[in-house]
Amino acid sequence: MCSVEGIGKKGGMRIGATRGGGGGGGGGTSGGERVDKLKKGSRMRLWIIRAATSVLLWTCIVQLTTLGETWGPRVLKGCPSCFSHQDSSVSAIEDKVPSVPARVILPKRVYKNNGYLMVSCNGGLNQMRAAICDMVTIARYLNVTLIVPELDKTSFWADPSEFQDIFDVNHFITSLRDEVRILKELPPKLKRRVEMGIVYSMPPISWSDMSYYHNQILPLIRKHKVVHLNRTDARLANNGQTLDVQKLRCRVNFNALRFTPQIEELGKRVVKLLRQNGPFIVLHLRYEMDMLAFSGCTQGCNDEEVDELTRMRYAYPWWKEKIINSDLKRKDGLCPLTPEETALILRALDIDNSYQIYIAAGEIYGGKRRMADLASAYPKLVRKETLLEPSDLSFFQNHSSQMAALDYLVSLESDIFIPTYDGNMAKVVQGHRRYLGFKQTILLDRRLLVDLIDQYSKGSLSWDEFSEAVKKSHENRKGQPTKRMLASYLKPERQFLSTKTTPMKDLLQRRQLWRRLGTEELEGTPRRFFEADGGHGCLVYDNKSEACIKGAAVPL
C-alpha cells in the first residue's frame, strides 16, 4: 500500500503540475513554467554539446590527415599494399604534371638603416633596367633603404608606365630581402616632406666606383635622411668592382627583375606561336628614328630624312653630340647596320631563309622601302603586331617600355639572337642569354662588316670571298664564354655623362677623340661642349686659340 500511495502521490504531483487543478492552481502554473524553462535549457545545452563535438571531431580529422601526409609515407614505406591500389590513370596524370617548387621566403637581412634612397631612372627600358641593378647594389652597400625606383616618363618614348606596370614589384622586394630593404614608398613623415619639396636631389657622377658613394653620397643620406638621385644611367662603373658587387648586379637583373604576369603570359604566347612554325631568329634591328637622330647615322637616307633627323637631334638638349660626320662614324663601326646591310650579312652567314625572323624593334625608319631587301631575302619576317591580334596589344599601346619588355622575353627564347647595334637591349639580352647557358648570340663586328660590304659593293670582293670573310670573322662571336674585355676608349655619348667640372685636359682629350671620329668643326669656329645632365649651361672651346670659356651662353 505504501508503495502504491507513493506512486499515487507522485502521479498526483505530475498531474497537478500539468493540469494546474484544485486550490493550488497558482502554484501549479508557476511550477509548469519552470519545467518548460528547464526543457528549453536542456535542448540548448544539447545543441551546444553537439556543435562543440562536431568542431572537435573535424579538428581531429584535419590534424590526423596532416600527420598522415607527413609521416604516412615514412611509416608505411615498406608496405606496398598501402599505395598499390591507386588507379593507373591517376598515376599517369600525376607523372605528367610537373612539380611546382614551394616558394621560399628568404630571411630579412638585419642592418642599421642609414637612411632612404630615392631614384628616378632615365632612358628606355633596358637602360633603366641596368640602372636599377646599379641602384640596388649601391643601396645594399650603403646600408640604406631603397624606395621602389621611379621610371622615366619624359624621355623620347614618353611612356607613362610605373614600375609595377612593367615589373612584378612584390617579387622584386621579397627576392632581395636578404640583401637590402626595399619599400614601395617612404614612411608617412618623410613622404610629406618630399611632397612639400623638402628633399635633397642630385645626379651622381657617372662611372663612379663604390668608394664615391661611400665617401660622397652616404654622408648626404645621413644628413638629410632622404636623398633623391635624379639620374641613374651609367652611374656605377662596370669594371674594377668586387665580385660580390658584380654578383648582386647579376642577381637583380636575372632574378629579381621579373616582368608582370600579364607581360610574361603574352611573351609565352608569342614564343609558342613562333615555335609552332619551327626555329626562329630574333633580329634586334635598331634602325629606328630616335637611334638615327641620336647617333647621326644617315646611311641610305634621303635629304629630307637627313634634315628631319638633324632637327630632332637638336631638339633634345641632353643629346650632347650635335654635329656628326655620318660616313666617318659608320666606318668606325659606331652606326647601327641598315636593313639592306643586315640582309647581306644574314645571307653571308648562311642563315636559312626558311627560318622565321622576328623583328624586335619599334617602327623601322623609312618603313617598307627600307625593309624591301630584307623582306625579299627572308620572306618569313614577323613582328609581335603580325602574330597577335590588335586586342592582345591594345593594353600596350603608347607604352613603349611594355612593348620592349615583350621583345625582351621573345629574344631570350630565340634559337639565335642577332643585334645590329650594341645598345642597351643588345647588351642586357646577350648577358641574360649567357646566364641561361650561353645561348647562341651573333655579335656583329660592324667596323669590319661595313668595310667588307663596301668592298663587295665596289666589286673588289666576289660573293664567295665576301661570305667566307664574314663567316670566318664571326666564328668566335657567337656568345661563347669569353674573358672580360675593357674598352680602349669611351663612346662620345658616354663622355658627356659626367657631372664633374670639366678641366681643360679632359676637353683636349675629347677634342682628339672627336677628330678621330670626324666630328671636328672647321678651324677657328667655336666648339660647343654642353654640360651633362640637362644641358643647363655649356663650355665654348675655340680650336684655334685652344681657349675654354666656362659657362658661356651658347644657344642650342
DOZALO-442701 format. One record per residue (C-alpha): residue number from 1; x, y negated, z negated. Coordinates in pm, whole numbers. Example, Ala and Ser with C-alpha at 12.3 -4.5 7.8 and 13.67 -1.06 7.14 Angstrom:
residues 2
   num       c1       c2       c3
     1     1230      450     -780
     2     1367      106     -714
END
This chain:
residues 556
   num       c1       c2       c3
     1        0        0        0
     2      283     -235      -90
     3      440     -189      243
     4      111     -236      421
     5       34     -554      231
     6      380     -686      301
     7      327     -626      665
     8      -14     -787      647
     9      128    -1092      477
    10      398    -1123      732
    11      145    -1076     1010
    12      -78    -1337      849
    13      209    -1577      835
    14      278    -1523     1202
    15      -88    -1565     1288
    16     -119    -1874     1072
    17      185    -2026     1231
    18       49    -1959     1575
    19     -316    -2040     1532
    20     -288    -2301     1259
    21     -614    -2174     1089
    22     -767    -2231      739
    23     -699    -2502      491
    24     -323    -2507      577
    25     -384    -2646      926
    26     -146    -2944      894
    27      136    -2730      756
    28       80    -2468     1026
    29      110    -2723     1308
    30      439    -2857     1170
    31      579    -2506     1147
    32      479    -2435     1509
    33      667    -2741     1637
    34      979    -2629     1451
    35      963    -2287     1613
    36      922    -2443     1962
    37     1231    -2659     1899
    38     1425    -2355     1785
    39     1326    -2168     2103
    40     1431    -2457     2326
    41     1763    -2491     2138
    42     1824    -2118     2178
    43     1765    -2140     2555
    44     2004    -2439     2585
    45     2276    -2258     2391
    46     2228    -1953     2610
    47     2276    -2155     2931
    48     2585    -2330     2788
    49     2735    -1993     2696
    50     2659    -1856     3044
    51     2817    -2161     3215
    52     3127    -2150     2995
    53     3162    -1776     3057
    54     3137    -1827     3436
    55     3404    -2101     3434
    56     3631    -1885     3219
    57     3586    -1584     3449
    58     3664    -1788     3763
    59     3972    -1934     3596
    60     4093    -1588     3508
    61     4032    -1466     3864
    62     4227    -1756     4014
    63     4518    -1705     3773
    64     4526    -1331     3838
    65     4518    -1387     4214
    66     4810    -1628     4192
    67     5009    -1388     3977
    68     4924    -1108     4217
    69     5057    -1306     4516
    70     5375    -1390     4326
    71     5453    -1063     4153
    72     5248     -816     4354
    73     5499     -764     4639
    74     5778     -714     4383
    75     5587     -473     4161
    76     5433     -280     4448
    77     5735     -288     4679
    78     5778       88     4656
    79     5413      171     4714
    80     5343      177     5091
    81     4977      270     5042
    82     4916      -69     4883
    83     4992     -257     5207
    84     4949        0     5482
    85     4573      -38     5506
    86     4589     -376     5684
    87     4420     -394     6019
    88     4671     -379     6306
    89     4512     -674     6486
    90     4562     -892     6179
    91     4928     -789     6161
    92     4976     -875     6528
    93     4827    -1219     6480
    94     5047    -1282     6176
    95     5355    -1185     6378
    96     5270    -1439     6647
    97     5206    -1728     6409
    98     5536    -1894     6318
    99     5600    -1953     5953
   100     5595    -2320     5855
   101     5865    -2406     5604
   102     5742    -2574     5290
   103     5813    -2946     5278
   104     6090    -3013     5032
   105     6074    -3342     4841
   106     6428    -3450     4770
   107     6512    -3580     4422
   108     6549    -3955     4394
   109     6897    -4099     4371
   110     6924    -4288     4043
   111     7127    -4607     4055
   112     7128    -4958     3915
   113     6941    -5172     4166
   114     7144    -5480     4262
   115     6853    -5649     4440
   116     6643    -5630     4755
   117     6746    -5637     5121
   118     6503    -5752     5390
   119     6598    -5712     5756
   120     6448    -5835     6082
   121     6563    -5626     6377
   122     6615    -5778     6720
   123     6617    -5633     7070
   124     6448    -5335     7232
   125     6351    -5008     7068
   126     6687    -4833     7080
   127     6885    -5141     6983
   128     6658    -5173     6679
   129     6689    -4800     6612
   130     7068    -4823     6595
   131     7038    -5133     6376
   132     6807    -4957     6130
   133     7070    -4683     6091
   134     7324    -4954     6001
   135     7093    -5135     5759
   136     7002    -4817     5570
   137     7371    -4733     5537
   138     7454    -5084     5415
   139     7170    -5076     5158
   140     7294    -4738     5032
   141     7649    -4853     4974
   142     7546    -5184     4818
   143     7309    -5003     4578
   144     7016    -5224     4673
   145     6653    -5154     4760
   146     6572    -5176     5129
   147     6236    -5312     5242
   148     6097    -5134     5550
   149     6254    -5320     5845
   150     6059    -5573     6047
   151     6066    -5513     6422
   152     6131    -5775     6689
   153     5816    -5936     6829
   154     5969    -6241     7000
   155     6220    -6090     7244
   156     6175    -6048     7618
   157     5944    -5748     7566
   158     5714    -5931     7320
   159     5593    -5607     7163
   160     5370    -5675     6857
   161     5426    -5325     6712
   162     5506    -5290     6344
   163     5747    -5030     6206
   164     5462    -4796     6111
   165     5318    -4820     6465
   166     5629    -4652     6607
   167     5792    -4457     6324
   168     5650    -4228     6057
   169     5707    -4468     5768
   170     5626    -4220     5490
   171     5872    -3966     5629
   172     6130    -4243     5665
   173     6101    -4332     5297
   174     6083    -3982     5149
   175     6352    -3825     5368
   176     6608    -4079     5243
   177     6501    -4100     4877
   178     6811    -3908     4769
   179     7030    -4180     4922
   180     6853    -4515     4896
   181     6532    -4661     4758
   182     6304    -4792     5034
   183     5981    -4984     4972
   184     5708    -5089     5212
   185     5702    -5437     5061
   186     5863    -5644     4789
   187     5735    -5640     4429
   188     5448    -5894     4388
   189     5653    -6167     4218
   190     5931    -6162     4476
   191     5679    -6127     4758
   192     5509    -6452     4653
   193     5847    -6627     4655
   194     5918    -6510     5008
   195     5570    -6611     5126
   196     5640    -6960     4989
   197     5959    -6970     5197
   198     6193    -6934     4899
   199     6433    -6675     5043
   200     6798    -6675     5142
   201     6812    -6584     5511
   202     7125    -6537     5723
   203     7273    -6344     6017
   204     7562    -6119     5913
   205     7886    -6129     6111
   206     7896    -5882     6399
   207     8113    -5569     6396
   208     8193    -5609     6026
   209     8317    -5324     5811
   210     8168    -5226     5478
   211     8409    -5446     5282
   212     8246    -5755     5434
   213     7909    -5650     5293
   214     8059    -5570     4952
   215     8253    -5896     4931
   216     8017    -6140     5104
   217     7660    -6007     5109
   218     7637    -5825     4775
   219     7719    -6137     4566
   220     7443    -6323     4753
   221     7193    -6047     4677
   222     7286    -6051     4309
   223     7250    -6428     4301
   224     6923    -6464     4493
   225     6766    -6121     4411
   226     6644    -6104     4772
   227     6848    -6162     5090
   228     6699    -6158     5437
   229     6926    -6055     5729
   230     6761    -6212     6032
   231     6972    -6035     6295
   232     7083    -5673     6292
   233     7233    -5590     6634
   234     7588    -5451     6609
   235     7640    -5590     6258
   236     7833    -5288     6129
   237     8150    -5174     6307
   238     8127    -4841     6488
   239     8484    -4738     6413
   240     8704    -4738     6106
   241     8422    -4625     5875
   242     8441    -4342     5622
   243     8299    -4004     5715
   244     8016    -4043     5461
   245     7908    -4368     5626
   246     7903    -4207     5971
   247     7714    -3903     5841
   248     7445    -4120     5686
   249     7405    -4315     6010
   250     7352    -3988     6195
   251     7109    -3860     5934
   252     6895    -4172     5964
   253     6897    -4157     6344
   254     6838    -3787     6396
   255     6621    -3702     6097
   256     6466    -3999     5917
   257     6354    -4199     6222
   258     6073    -3973     6336
   259     5807    -4118     6564
   260     5442    -4132     6461
   261     5236    -3813     6508
   262     5042    -3979     6793
   263     5361    -4056     6990
   264     5510    -3714     6909
   265     5199    -3531     7031
   266     5181    -3728     7355
   267     5551    -3664     7415
   268     5494    -3290     7373
   269     5210    -3307     7625
   270     5431    -3475     7885
   271     5707    -3218     7833
   272     5454    -2934     7862
   273     5318    -3075     8190
   274     5671    -3101     8328
   275     5769    -2751     8214
   276     5468    -2603     8394
   277     5632    -2703     8723
   278     5984    -2583     8647
   279     6303    -2758     8535
   280     6318    -3135     8522
   281     6578    -3410     8504
   282     6531    -3738     8322
   283     6681    -4031     8510
   284     6720    -4339     8295
   285     6711    -4581     8588
   286     6794    -4909     8415
   287     6713    -5120     8720
   288     6460    -5348     8554
   289     6419    -5722     8570
   290     6545    -5801     8221
   291     6864    -5596     8268
   292     6943    -5751     8607
   293     6884    -6103     8477
   294     7093    -6040     8165
   295     7382    -5871     8344
   296     7374    -6095     8653
   297     7389    -5787     8879
   298     7211    -5862     9206
   299     7339    -5591     9440
   300     7078    -5530     9710
   301     6856    -5823     9602
   302     6741    -6088     9849
   303     6796    -6463     9794
   304     6454    -6513     9640
   305     6512    -6234     9390
   306     6859    -6368     9303
   307     6709    -6710     9227
   308     6436    -6554     9014
   309     6687    -6354     8809
   310     6912    -6658     8761
   311     6623    -6872     8636
   312     6529    -6600     8392
   313     6885    -6575     8260
   314     6896    -6948     8186
   315     6553    -6934     8023
   316     6684    -6721     7734
   317     6946    -6915     7533
   318     7056    -6610     7336
   319     7180    -6450     7658
   320     7523    -6605     7633
   321     7673    -6538     7977
   322     7519    -6769     8237
   323     7749    -6794     8539
   324     7828    -6444     8667
   325     8004    -6308     8975
   326     7788    -6008     9058
   327     8029    -5844     9307
   328     8328    -5851     9074
   329     8120    -5731     8781
   330     7988    -5440     8987
   331     8341    -5337     9093
   332     8441    -5337     8727
   333     8164    -5084     8654
   334     7957    -5325     8445
   335     7638    -5313     8654
   336     7362    -5052     8649
   337     7354    -4838     8961
   338     7089    -4938     9213
   339     6820    -4686     9312
   340     6992    -4648     9652
   341     7330    -4578     9489
   342     7166    -4336     9246
   343     7013    -4133     9532
   344     7358    -4096     9690
   345     7517    -3984     9364
   346     7247    -3725     9287
   347     7288    -3576     9634
   348     7667    -3577     9597
   349     7634    -3389     9267
   350     7427    -3124     9450
   351     7119    -3187     9236
   352     6847    -2965     9384
   353     6577    -3177     9549
   354     6313    -2929     9430
   355     6374    -3047     9073
   356     6134    -3290     8917
   357     6293    -3627     8849
   358     6127    -3806     8557
   359     6193    -4182     8569
   360     6245    -4302     8212
   361     6222    -4676     8263
   362     5987    -4968     8292
   363     5889    -5127     8620
   364     6173    -5096     8874
   365     6269    -5436     9013
   366     6178    -5452     9380
   367     5918    -5176     9348
   368     5862    -4922     9623
   369     6102    -5100     9860
   370     6396    -5030     9631
   371     6277    -4680     9540
   372     6230    -4564     9902
   373     6569    -4390     9941
   374     6542    -4211     9608
   375     6184    -4100     9676
   376     6287    -3971    10020
   377     6578    -3768     9881
   378     6382    -3641     9579
   379     6010    -3622     9657
   380     5917    -3491     9310
   381     5960    -3826     9136
   382     5729    -3855     8838
   383     5662    -4103     8560
   384     5450    -4090     8248
   385     5192    -4301     8433
   386     5157    -4033     8704
   387     5147    -3737     8463
   388     4895    -3876     8216
   389     4551    -4024     8253
   390     4514    -4401     8206
   391     4306    -4334     7896
   392     4601    -4147     7741
   393     4822    -4453     7776
   394     4562    -4718     7701
   395     4675    -4738     7339
   396     5033    -4806     7452
   397     4954    -5088     7694
   398     5154    -5405     7616
   399     5356    -5206     7363
   400     5684    -5152     7547
   401     5861    -5008     7243
   402     5600    -4736     7206
   403     5633    -4660     7579
   404     6011    -4640     7531
   405     5956    -4400     7240
   406     5764    -4170     7474
   407     6050    -4178     7726
   408     6295    -4108     7444
   409     6115    -3787     7346
   410     6099    -3663     7706
   411     6468    -3747     7754
   412     6564    -3531     7456
   413     6384    -3228     7601
   414     6502    -3256     7963
   415     6728    -2999     8128
   416     6964    -3278     8235
   417     6974    -3642     8125
   418     7135    -3895     8360
   419     7159    -4264     8260
   420     7258    -4511     8532
   421     7381    -4765     8276
   422     7541    -4726     7934
   423     7287    -4935     7746
   424     7134    -4870     7406
   425     6896    -4595     7516
   426     7169    -4414     7708
   427     7398    -4417     7405
   428     7138    -4315     7148
   429     6986    -4037     7362
   430     7320    -3887     7463
   431     7425    -3884     7097
   432     7099    -3717     6996
   433     7142    -3454     7270
   434     7492    -3378     7144
   435     7346    -3335     6797
   436     7086    -3091     6937
   437     7358    -2864     7075
   438     7546    -3058     7343
   439     7264    -3058     7596
   440     7381    -3146     7945
   441     7410    -3521     7990
   442     7587    -3653     8300
   443     7769    -3974     8208
   444     7835    -4156     8534
   445     8168    -4330     8583
   446     8024    -4636     8751
   447     8355    -4809     8816
   448     8482    -4508     9012
   449     8147    -4439     9178
   450     8094    -4784     9328
   451     8442    -4763     9480
   452     8363    -4421     9631
   453     8025    -4546     9755
   454     8188    -4846     9924
   455     8447    -4622    10090
   456     8175    -4386    10212
   457     7962    -4677    10339
   458     8259    -4813    10537
   459     8333    -4472    10687
   460     8661    -4424    10502
   461     8527    -4105    10344
   462     8323    -3828    10504
   463     8020    -3692    10320
   464     8208    -3378    10213
   465     8501    -3582    10084
   466     8269    -3819     9905
   467     8068    -3537     9744
   468     8380    -3348     9639
   469     8530    -3660     9478
   470     8209    -3730     9287
   471     8177    -3374     9155
   472     8543    -3344     9058
   473     8543    -3675     8870
   474     8243    -3568     8660
   475     8343    -3215     8564
   476     8425    -3330     8211
   477     8149    -3590     8180
   478     7853    -3361     8108
   479     7805    -3406     7736
   480     8069    -3158     7621
   481     8236    -3204     7282
   482     8497    -3479     7318
   483     8720    -3682     7093
   484     8600    -4026     6992
   485     8741    -4296     7221
   486     8795    -4658     7127
   487     8708    -4923     7388
   488     9007    -5124     7510
   489     8801    -5443     7506
   490     8453    -5558     7419
   491     8188    -5633     7674
   492     8125    -6004     7730
   493     7784    -5999     7565
   494     7935    -5842     7254
   495     8198    -6113     7238
   496     7923    -6364     7164
   497     7753    -6186     6879
   498     7981    -6315     6603
   499     7860    -6599     6385
   500     8212    -6692     6273
   501     8356    -7032     6358
   502     8530    -6971     6689
   503     8903    -7051     6672
   504     9096    -7173     6972
   505     9288    -6846     7001
   506     8964    -6648     7042
   507     8837    -6889     7307
   508     9159    -6846     7507
   509     9127    -6467     7485
   510     8768    -6490     7610
   511     8879    -6713     7894
   512     9130    -6446     8005
   513     8857    -6182     7987
   514     8622    -6395     8197
   515     8890    -6446     8461
   516     8928    -6070     8481
   517     8552    -6033     8525
   518     8536    -6304     8789
   519     8321    -6541     8588
   520     8569    -6828     8562
   521     8445    -7162     8689
   522     8643    -7399     8909
   523     8944    -7564     8751
   524     8861    -7878     8559
   525     8491    -7804     8515
   526     8362    -7760     8161
   527     8305    -7404     8039
   528     8010    -7370     7802
   529     8051    -7142     7500
   530     7718    -7102     7328
   531     7747    -7010     6964
   532     7589    -6683     6869
   533     7251    -6606     6721
   534     7018    -6858     6872
   535     7234    -7093     7080
   536     7175    -7390     6849
   537     7500    -7562     6947
   538     7783    -7498     7187
   539     8154    -7543     7237
   540     8288    -7703     7554
   541     8613    -7563     7683
   542     8793    -7758     7956
   543     9003    -7525     8170
   544     9239    -7799     8287
   545     9330    -7953     7954
   546     9258    -7638     7754
   547     9076    -7860     7506
   548     8798    -7725     7288
   549     8532    -7972     7184
   550     8337    -7828     6895
   551     7964    -7885     6869
   552     7926    -8077     7195
   553     7567    -8116     7313
   554     7565    -7946     7649
   555     7213    -7887     7786
   556     7108    -7537     7888
END
